[in-house]
């Protein structure tokens, strides 16, 4: 199995997908696909040079001759929305036929994990999946792949209609976007989902676009030193990496979890706590043990253990019995039933095996979210735990080539180029939090690169701004996430772009906000106005200018609708103000029509105002449509991500 995998990796990164057959066609085409309406429809593939190729799509016909490079392209005339049709391609006594083809609007959905996040793991999953029979909404989910050079075909993927079987695995953001657009426009919607969690924007950008930027030129040139052998070794290491993460080594799950195991020599750590509380940066497996005393009232009862908010991957044991194994932190609930037969009066041992990966791992606050209970009485699990590192095999170093510049473009975007689309939706930025300033160039570079390659002009590019996330800070401070958001706002200077602000629906302890319905709705609002020419308010209040007045600053906004207000009707929150010393204080703010007056008794001569400038800001300014104001600042002082 391993040899087969490595051979596949080597071939996919060194060679084009397969030898020339009589007729071959890329996997982006298939039964049940959606083709773009009202644009010429290109269909391409490969055959022996000089082969006559003919095609029919419904009643439309096209023909061509295969070039010397073995490639052929048929161009069908633009069609109105409709179907189902059959697409037939023939030549050299061979043929390919695709059935149940629809013509409508095709959107490319890309980015990292928040775009990849499936319906089954998002809010109201069971209810949404049960009501997801939409035969005219189709998804093509592109299989993960990374390559050194541009590939002519994707590694895998097939078109599937939304129904109770398939929808759960599709991007939640893209699904809710597609559903709303389909309901409003009444045309088939195709989503090509090309996503990979934890990836930076430059991984999705083509080589030429990266070479043109001083921010990325040296990094893309560094790729030239890589070989297929590097990819093979990385695949070997990756298999070993996940084998260790998912399967305890050295019989540890039997020895360490035993009630008789002596952990007296282990150091102690205060829980809840994260990787930094275990003595600094660490990547590997950590074992933790805690003794709890059960009162007599718990006798004969099954109990519930609640772990609160774990980070990364963990397994749970009670008195040597495995309760759960290698649960990923994405699960929204971390409570488990412990049968009465596994428990005893008095002392019991709870053991955790936690993976510390990529700078994360441990148990997040609050302390009262960790406990054992019989339903009436809780025994808190916060406090001192014994822990030990390096009891298992060390994790091999993973080079994460999928995060290298152009690697995902080569394998997951380039093979799609030329497939006619209506536009793109994008949700990404978390992986670039340390490069918020450079994102001012990195993100527009991606958009320009894709538009140049598709040759469809400035096609619509709609994207999501980062949500509020992380611990709420009590005092004004600098923020990496705020700087990424600023760069995303600045990208609106590119033609035919739109941004969905979701600064009001994030979660402090979850980088993947559950409410994907609202994210999809806000993207669809943008599409409704920018693409489908509908009327309405589609985005929140945006900074339009400011005026310094005695002891205060007046802020002007656009996109206010019939006026500004606050969510919940309370006083305005989220503003800070500073003088020439650049020290920011929380500010009072008063709405006057489409303007907000900002002031603080602590700043006599103000020079700058910021709004929602934090990882997880407490802010509530909205317009008459209830859409949140976009974070901004009036100053251009150097931030913490600027080189």
C-alpha positions in Angstrom: 0.0 0.0 0.0 2.8 2.4 0.9 4.7 1.6 -2.4 1.5 2.2 -4.3 1.0 5.6 -2.6 4.5 6.7 -3.2 4.4 5.7 -6.8 1.2 7.7 -7.2 2.8 10.8 -5.6 5.9 10.5 -7.8 3.9 10.1 -11.0 1.4 12.9 -10.2 4.2 15.4 -9.6 6.5 14.4 -12.5 4.3 13.6 -15.4 1.1 14.6 -16.9 -2.0 12.5 -16.0 -1.6 9.4 -18.1 -0.4 8.6 -21.6 -2.2 9.8 -24.6 -5.1 7.5 -25.3 -7.4 7.8 -28.3 -9.4 10.4 -26.4 -9.0 11.5 -22.8 -10.7 14.4 -21.0 -9.9 16.0 -17.6 -11.9 15.1 -14.5 -13.5 18.5 -14.2 -15.9 17.2 -16.9 -18.2 14.4 -16.0 -21.8 13.1 -15.6 -24.0 15.6 -13.7 -21.7 18.6 -14.3 -22.9 22.2 -14.6 -21.5 24.3 -17.5 -21.6 28.1 -17.5 -24.5 29.8 -19.2 -24.3 32.8 -21.5 -20.6 32.3 -22.2 -18.8 30.2 -24.9 -18.3 26.8 -23.4 -14.8 25.3 -23.8 -14.3 21.6 -23.5 -10.8 20.1 -23.9 -8.8 17.0 -23.7 -6.1 15.0 -25.4 -5.7 12.6 -28.3 -3.1 11.6 -30.9 -1.9 14.6 -32.9 -4.1 15.3 -36.0 -7.1 13.5 -34.7 -10.4 14.9 -35.8 -12.6 15.7 -32.8 -16.3 16.4 -32.9 -18.7 17.2 -30.2 -22.4 17.8 -29.5 -24.0 19.4 -26.5 -27.7 19.2 -26.8 -28.4 20.6 -30.3 -25.1 22.5 -30.5 -22.1 21.2 -32.5 -18.4 21.8 -32.5 -15.3 20.3 -34.1 -11.6 20.7 -34.1 -8.3 18.9 -34.8 -5.8 17.8 -32.2 -2.6 19.8 -32.2 0.9 18.6 -32.3 1.0 18.7 -28.5 -1.8 16.2 -28.3 -4.4 18.7 -27.0 -7.7 19.6 -28.5 -10.3 22.2 -27.5 -14.0 22.4 -28.6 -15.8 25.6 -28.2 -19.6 25.4 -28.0 -21.7 28.6 -28.4 -23.1 30.3 -25.4 -26.3 28.8 -24.1 -29.1 29.8 -21.8 -29.7 28.0 -18.5 -31.3 24.7 -18.9 -30.9 20.9 -19.3 -30.4 18.1 -18.7 -28.3 17.6 -21.8 -25.9 15.0 -23.0 -22.3 16.0 -24.0 -20.8 13.6 -26.6 -17.1 13.8 -27.8 -15.9 11.5 -30.5 -12.9 11.0 -32.7 -10.6 8.2 -34.1 -13.3 5.6 -33.6 -13.6 6.4 -29.9 -16.0 8.4 -27.9 -16.9 9.8 -24.5 -20.4 10.6 -23.3 -21.5 12.6 -20.3 -25.2 12.6 -19.2 -27.4 14.8 -17.0 -25.4 18.0 -17.9 -27.0 21.2 -16.7 -26.2 24.8 -17.9 -26.3 27.5 -15.2 -23.9 29.4 -13.1 -20.6 27.9 -12.0 -18.7 29.3 -9.0 -15.2 28.4 -7.9 -15.1 28.1 -4.1 -11.6 28.1 -2.6 -9.6 28.9 0.4 -8.6 27.2 3.6 -10.6 25.3 6.4 -13.4 27.8 6.9 -14.4 27.3 3.2 -13.7 23.6 3.4 -15.7 23.2 6.6 -18.5 20.7 5.7 -22.2 21.1 6.3 -22.2 18.0 8.6 -19.9 19.8 11.1 -21.6 23.2 11.0 -24.7 24.7 12.7 -28.0 22.7 12.6 -26.3 20.0 10.5 -28.9 17.3 10.8 -31.8 19.7 10.0 -30.0 21.2 7.1 -28.9 17.9 5.5 -32.4 16.5 5.9 -33.7 19.4 3.8 -30.9 19.4 1.2 -32.5 17.8 -1.8 -31.6 20.3 -4.5 -31.0 18.4 -7.7 -30.0 21.5 -9.6 -27.2 22.4 -7.2 -24.1 20.3 -8.0 -20.6 20.1 -6.4 -17.3 19.0 -7.7 -14.9 18.6 -4.7 -11.3 18.6 -5.9 -9.2 16.0 -4.2 -6.2 17.4 -2.2 -3.0 17.4 -4.2 0.2 19.4 -4.3 2.7 19.5 -7.2 6.0 21.2 -8.2 4.7 22.1 -11.7 1.3 22.9 -13.2 -0.7 19.8 -13.8 -3.2 19.2 -16.6 -5.7 17.3 -14.5 -6.9 17.2 -10.9 -6.0 14.1 -8.8 -9.7 13.3 -8.3 -13.2 14.5 -7.9 -16.7 14.0 -9.5 -19.8 16.0 -9.9 -22.5 15.2 -7.3 -26.0 16.7 -6.7 -27.0 18.0 -3.3 -29.1 15.5 -1.5 -29.3 13.9 2.0 -26.4 11.6 1.1 -24.0 14.0 -0.4 -24.6 17.5 1.1 -23.0 16.8 4.5 -19.6 16.5 2.9 -19.8 19.7 0.9 -18.4 23.1 1.9 -21.1 24.7 4.2 -20.3 28.2 3.1 -20.5 27.3 -0.6 -23.6 25.3 -0.1 -25.5 28.0 1.7 -24.3 30.5 -0.9 -25.4 28.3 -3.8 -28.8 27.5 -2.2 -29.7 31.2 -1.8 -28.5 32.1 -5.3 -30.4 29.2 -6.8 -33.5 30.1 -5.0 -33.3 33.7 -6.1 -32.1 33.2 -9.7 -33.9 29.9 -10.5 -30.9 28.5 -12.5 -28.7 25.5 -11.9 -25.7 26.3 -9.7 -22.4 24.4 -9.9 -19.7 24.7 -7.2 -16.2 23.6 -7.9 -14.8 23.3 -4.4 -11.0 23.5 -4.3 -10.0 23.9 -0.7 -7.3 22.8 1.8 -7.3 23.7 5.5 -4.4 25.7 7.1 -3.0 26.9 3.8 -1.7 30.4 3.0 -2.8 32.5 0.0 0.5 32.2 -1.8 0.0 28.4 -2.1 -3.0 29.1 -4.3 -1.2 31.6 -6.6 0.6 30.7 -9.8 4.4 30.9 -10.2 4.3 33.9 -12.6 2.2 36.0 -10.3 4.5 35.2 -7.4 7.6 36.0 -9.4 6.3 39.5 -10.1 6.1 40.3 -6.4 9.1 41.2 -4.2 7.2 39.7 -1.3 7.2 36.2 -2.8 9.9 36.2 -5.5 12.6 34.6 -3.4 10.3 32.0 -2.0 9.0 30.8 -5.3 12.5 30.6 -6.6 13.4 28.4 -3.6 10.9 25.8 -4.9 13.3 25.2 -7.8 15.6 23.3 -5.4 12.9 20.7 -4.6 12.6 17.4 -6.3 10.1 14.6 -6.6 12.2 12.7 -4.2 11.5 15.4 -1.6 7.8 14.8 -2.1 8.2 11.1 -1.7 10.1 11.4 1.5 7.6 13.9 2.8 4.8 11.4 2.1 6.6 8.7 4.0 7.1 11.1 7.0 3.5 12.2 6.8 2.3 8.6 7.0 4.5 8.0 10.0 3.4 11.3 11.6 -0.3 10.4 11.5 0.4 6.8 12.6 1.9 8.2 15.8 -0.8 10.8 16.3 -3.6 8.2 15.9 -2.0 5.1 17.4 -0.3 5.1 20.8 3.3 3.8 20.6 5.3 1.6 22.9 2.2 0.1 24.5 1.7 3.4 26.3 -2.1 3.2 26.2 -2.0 0.1 28.3 0.8 0.9 30.7 0.2 4.6 31.4 -3.5 4.4 31.8 -3.4 1.6 34.4 -4.5 2.5 37.9 -1.3 1.1 39.3 1.0 3.2 37.2 3.3 5.4 39.3 3.3 9.0 38.0 4.8 10.6 41.2 7.9 11.7 39.3 6.0 13.5 36.6 5.9 17.3 36.6 2.7 19.1 37.2 0.8 21.6 35.2 -2.3 23.8 35.9 -5.3 23.0 33.8 -6.9 24.4 31.7 -3.7 25.2 29.9 -2.2 25.2 26.4 1.1 24.1 25.0 3.0 27.1 26.3 2.1 26.1 29.8 4.0 22.8 29.4 7.4 24.5 29.2 7.3 26.3 25.9 7.1 25.2 22.3 6.7 21.5 21.8 5.5 19.1 19.1 4.7 15.5 20.0 2.4 13.5 22.3 1.8 14.5 25.9 0.3 12.1 28.5 -1.7 13.6 31.4 -3.1 12.0 34.6 -5.4 13.3 37.4 -6.7 11.6 40.5 -10.3 12.4 41.5 -12.3 11.2 44.5 -15.9 10.3 43.9 -18.3 10.8 46.8 -20.6 8.0 48.0 -23.5 9.6 46.3 -22.0 8.7 42.9 -22.0 5.0 43.7 -23.6 2.8 41.0 -24.2 5.7 38.6 -23.0 6.3 35.1 -21.2 9.6 35.0 -20.5 12.2 32.4 -17.1 13.7 31.9 -16.9 17.1 30.1 -13.6 18.2 28.7 -14.6 21.7 27.7 -12.5 23.0 24.9 -9.6 20.8 23.9 -7.1 21.8 21.2 -5.9 19.4 18.6 -6.2 15.6 19.0 -6.9 13.7 22.2 -7.8 10.3 23.7 -9.5 9.8 27.1 -9.2 7.0 29.6 -10.8 6.3 32.9 -9.3 3.8 35.3 -7.5 2.2 32.3 -10.6 2.0 30.2 -10.6 3.8 26.8 -13.5 6.2 26.6 -12.7 7.9 23.3 -9.7 7.7 20.9 -8.1 10.3 18.8 -10.9 12.8 18.8 -10.2 15.9 16.8 -10.8 19.3 18.4 -13.2 20.2 15.6 -16.0 18.2 17.4 -18.2 20.8 19.0 -19.0 18.7 22.0 -16.5 16.9 24.2 -18.6 15.1 26.8 -18.7 11.3 27.3 -20.6 8.8 29.4 -18.6 6.6 31.8 -20.4 3.4 32.7 -20.8 2.8 36.4 -18.9 -0.5 36.0 -15.7 1.4 35.2 -15.9 3.5 38.3 -15.4 2.8 42.0 -15.9 4.7 45.3 -13.0 6.9 46.3 -10.0 7.4 44.0 -10.3 7.2 40.3 -7.7 8.0 37.5 -8.5 10.1 34.5 -5.8 10.0 31.8 -5.5 12.1 28.6 -3.3 11.6 25.6 -3.0 14.9 23.8 -1.2 15.7 20.6 0.7 19.0 20.6 0.8 20.1 17.0 1.7 23.2 15.0 1.9 25.4 18.1 -1.4 24.2 19.5 -2.6 21.6 22.0 -4.0 21.4 25.5 -7.3 22.4 27.1 -8.7 25.8 26.7 -10.4 27.9 29.5 -12.8 28.3 31.2 -12.0 26.2 34.2 -15.6 25.4 35.0 -16.1 23.7 31.6 -14.0 20.7 32.7 -15.8 18.4 35.2 -17.3 15.0 36.0 -21.0 14.9 37.0 -23.8 12.6 37.9 -26.3 15.3 36.7 -26.6 17.0 40.0 -23.1 17.4 41.5 -20.0 18.4 39.6 -16.4 17.5 40.4 -14.1 20.0 38.6 -11.2 18.7 36.6 -9.4 22.0 36.7 -6.2 22.3 38.8 -3.0 20.3 39.0 -2.4 17.5 36.5 0.6 15.3 36.2 2.1 15.2 32.7 5.0 13.7 30.7 6.4 14.3 27.3 8.4 12.0 25.0 7.0 8.7 26.2 6.3 7.7 22.6 8.2 7.9 19.4 9.0 11.4 18.3 7.0 12.9 15.5 9.0 13.2 12.2 9.4 16.7 10.8 6.8 17.5 8.3 7.7 20.0 5.6 4.1 20.9 4.7 4.8 21.3 1.0 1.1 22.0 0.4 1.8 25.4 2.1 4.7 26.3 -0.2 4.1 28.9 -2.9 2.2 27.8 -6.0 2.0 24.1 -4.9 -1.8 24.1 -4.6 -2.3 26.3 -7.6 -0.3 23.8 -9.7 -2.4 20.8 -8.6 -5.8 22.1 -7.7 -6.4 25.4 -9.7 -4.3 25.1 -12.9 -6.2 22.0 -14.1 -9.5 24.0 -13.8 -8.3 27.1 -15.7 -10.4 27.5 -18.9 -13.5 25.9 -17.4 -16.0 28.8 -17.9 -17.2 30.2 -14.5 -19.4 32.9 -13.3 -17.0 34.0 -10.5 -15.2 32.9 -7.4 -15.9 32.9 -3.7 -13.0 32.8 -1.2 -12.6 32.4 2.5 -9.0 32.4 3.7 -6.5 34.5 5.7 -6.1 32.8 9.0 -2.9 31.1 7.8 -1.5 34.5 6.9 -2.0 36.1 10.3 1.7 36.7 10.7 1.8 38.4 7.3 -1.1 40.8 7.7 0.8 43.7 6.1 2.1 41.6 3.2 -1.4 40.4 2.6 -2.1 43.8 1.1 -0.1 42.5 -1.9 -0.4 38.7 -1.5 -4.2 38.7 -1.8 -4.7 41.0 -4.7 -1.9 39.2 -6.5 -3.9 36.0 -6.3 -7.0 37.6 -7.7 -5.1 39.2 -10.6 -3.3 36.0 -11.3 -6.5 34.0 -11.6 -8.2 36.6 -13.7 -5.3 36.7 -16.1 -5.2 32.9 -16.5 -9.0 32.5 -16.9 -9.1 35.2 -19.6 -12.7 36.1 -18.6 -11.8 39.7 -17.7 -12.4 40.9 -14.2 -14.8 38.1 -13.2 -16.6 38.6 -9.8 -14.4 37.7 -6.9 -16.3 37.7 -3.6 -14.6 36.9 -0.3 -15.1 36.7 3.4 -13.3 38.9 5.9 -11.8 37.2 9.0 -14.3 36.7 11.8 -13.8 37.8 15.4 -11.7 35.1 17.2 -9.5 34.5 20.2 -9.6 35.8 23.7 -11.3 39.2 24.2 -8.7 41.7 25.5 -9.6 44.1 28.2 -7.5 47.0 26.9 -6.9 48.4 23.4 -3.9 46.6 21.7 -2.4 45.8 18.4 -3.7 42.8 16.5 -2.4 40.5 13.7 -6.0 39.6 12.8 -7.0 43.2 12.6 -4.1 43.8 10.1 -5.2 40.9 7.9 -8.8 42.3 7.9 -7.4 45.7 6.9 -5.6 44.2 4.0 -8.8 42.4 3.0 -10.7 45.6 3.1 -8.0 47.3 1.0 -8.4 44.6 -1.7 -11.8 46.1 -2.5 -9.9 48.6 -4.6 -9.7 45.9 -7.3 -12.6 46.0 -9.7 -15.6 43.7 -9.3 -14.7 42.4 -5.8 -16.9 42.2 -2.8 -16.3 41.5 0.9 -18.6 39.9 3.4 -17.8 41.2 6.9 -18.6 38.7 9.6 -17.0 40.5 12.6 -20.2 39.7 14.6 -20.6 36.0 14.2 -17.2 34.6 15.2 -16.5 32.5 18.4 -13.7 33.2 20.9 -12.6 29.6 21.2 -13.4 28.3 17.8 -11.5 29.3 14.6 -14.3 27.7 12.6 -17.5 29.7 13.4 -20.5 27.3 13.3 -22.9 29.8 11.7 -22.0 29.1 8.1 -25.5 29.9 7.0 -25.0 33.6 7.6 -21.6 33.6 5.9 -23.1 32.0 2.8 -26.0 34.5 3.0 -23.8 37.5 3.1 -21.7 36.3 0.1 -25.0 35.7 -1.7 -26.1 39.2 -0.8 -23.0 40.5 -2.6 -23.6 38.3 -5.6 -27.2 39.5 -5.7 -26.2 43.1 -6.2 -22.9 42.9 -8.0 -23.5 40.0 -10.2 -27.3 39.6 -10.6 -28.2 43.4 -10.4 -30.6 43.1 -7.6 -31.3 46.1 -5.4 -30.7 46.3 -1.6 -28.2 46.8 1.1 -25.6 44.1 0.8 -22.8 45.1 3.1 -22.3 46.9 6.4 -21.3 50.5 7.1 -17.9 51.4 5.7 -15.4 54.1 6.8 -15.7 57.0 4.4 -13.6 59.7 6.1 -13.0 61.7 9.3 -12.8 65.2 10.6 -10.9 66.2 13.8 -12.9 68.6 15.9 -12.1 70.0 19.4 -11.7 67.0 21.8 -13.4 64.6 19.4 -13.3 63.0 15.9 -16.2 62.8 13.6 -16.4 59.6 11.4 -18.4 59.4 8.1 -19.8 56.1 6.8 -21.2 54.8 3.6 -23.6 51.8 3.2 -25.7 52.9 6.1 -29.1 52.3 4.5 -31.6 54.4 6.3 -29.2 55.1 9.2 -26.8 53.7 11.7 -27.7 51.9 14.9 -26.4 49.3 17.2 -27.1 45.6 17.5 -29.4 45.2 20.4 -30.1 48.9 20.7 -27.4 49.5 23.4 -24.7 52.2 23.4 -22.0 52.1 20.7 -19.0 49.9 21.5 -15.8 49.1 19.7 -14.2 52.5 19.2 -10.8 53.5 20.5 -9.1 56.9 20.3 -5.5 58.2 20.6 -3.5 61.4 20.5 -0.1 62.0 19.0 1.5 59.6 21.6 -0.3 56.7 19.7 -1.7 55.4 22.9 -5.3 54.2 22.4 -8.1 54.4 25.0 -11.6 53.1 24.9 -13.8 55.8 23.5 -17.4 56.9 23.9 -19.3 57.2 20.6 -22.5 58.8 19.6 -24.4 58.3 16.4 -25.5 61.4 14.4 -27.2 60.3 11.2 -24.6 58.6 9.0 -21.8 59.8 11.3 -20.4 58.8 14.6 -18.8 61.2 17.1 -15.9 59.6 19.0 -14.3 61.0 22.1 -12.6 60.2 25.4 -11.9 62.4 28.5 -8.4 60.7 28.5 -7.5 62.2 25.1 -7.7 65.9 25.0 -6.3 66.4 21.5 -7.2 63.3 19.5 -5.5 62.4 16.2 -6.7 58.8 15.4 -9.7 56.5 15.8 -9.9 52.8 15.4 -13.0 50.6 15.3 -13.1 46.8 16.0 -9.3 46.8 15.9 -8.7 43.5 17.8 -8.6 39.8 17.3 -12.0 39.5 18.9 -13.4 43.0 19.2 -16.6 43.8 21.2 -18.4 46.0 18.6 -22.0 46.6 17.7 -22.4 49.3 15.0 -24.7 48.2 12.2 -26.8 49.7 9.4 -30.5 49.5 8.8 -30.1 46.0 7.4 -28.4 44.8 10.5 -25.1 44.2 8.8 -22.0 45.0 10.9 -19.7 47.9 10.3 -16.4 47.0 8.7 -13.4 47.3 11.0 -11.1 50.2 10.2 -8.5 52.7 11.5 -7.9 56.4 10.5 -4.1 56.2 11.2 -1.4 54.5 9.2 1.0 53.9 12.0 3.3 50.9 11.7 1.6 47.6 12.8 3.0 44.5 14.3 3.1 42.5 11.0 4.8 45.2 8.9 8.4 44.2 8.1 
